[in-house]
């Protein structure tokens, strides 16, 4: 009986009490996330490339 009551309460909360974003809000949020992800990926790529060049320079001094 507790499980049935729990499921009913969850359904009620999801359908009546939760405020879901509109389609335009969801699209703008998704765009912000994609742009931020691309910027972070580019920053990591640049750092990785710089570290690789630094390590290549250090290794070339010894070998």
C-alpha positions in Angstrom: 0.0 0.0 0.0 2.9 2.4 0.8 4.4 1.8 -2.7 1.1 2.7 -4.4 0.7 5.8 -2.4 4.3 6.8 -3.1 3.8 6.4 -6.9 0.6 8.5 -6.7 2.4 11.2 -4.9 5.3 11.2 -7.3 2.9 11.4 -10.3 1.0 14.3 -8.7 4.2 16.2 -7.9 5.5 15.7 -11.5 2.3 16.8 -13.2 1.0 19.5 -10.9 3.7 20.9 -8.6 6.8 21.0 -10.8 7.3 24.0 -13.1 8.6 22.7 -16.4 10.5 25.1 -18.7 8.9 26.3 -22.0 10.3 25.1 -25.3 12.0 28.4 -26.0 13.6 28.4 -22.5 14.8 24.8 -23.0 16.3 25.7 -26.4 18.1 28.7 -25.1 19.5 26.7 -22.1 20.6 24.0 -24.5 22.4 26.5 -26.7 24.2 28.0 -23.6 25.3 24.5 -22.6 26.6 23.7 -26.1 28.5 26.9 -26.4 30.0 26.6 -22.9 31.0 23.0 -23.7 32.7 24.0 -27.0 34.6 26.8 -25.2 35.8 24.4 -22.5 36.8 21.8 -25.1 38.7 24.4 -27.0 40.5 25.6 -23.9 41.5 22.0 -23.0 42.7 21.4 -26.5 44.9 24.5 -26.4 46.3 23.5 -23.0 47.0 19.9 -24.2 48.7 21.2 -27.3 50.8 23.6 -25.3 51.8 20.9 -22.8 52.7 18.5 -25.7 54.9 21.2 -27.3 56.6 21.9 -23.9 57.2 18.2 -23.3 58.6 17.7 -26.9 61.0 20.6 -26.2 62.1 19.1 -22.9 62.6 15.7 -24.4 64.5 17.0 -27.4 67.1 18.5 -25.0 67.9 15.0 -23.6 67.5 12.8 -26.7 
